[in-house]
Amino acid sequence: MLLRSHTFISQIIAEPDFEARWMEAKDERDLQ
């Protein structure tokens, strides 16, 4: 399970706009 999670996270981080999407998700959480 840990290995699968690590692979999943690595794929997300590999996305070019990962940081932008991460900040969007963070902003949405902060607004709630």
Secondary structure, DSSP 8 states (H G I E B T S, - for coil): -HHHHHHHHHHHHHSTTHHHHHHHHHHHHHH-
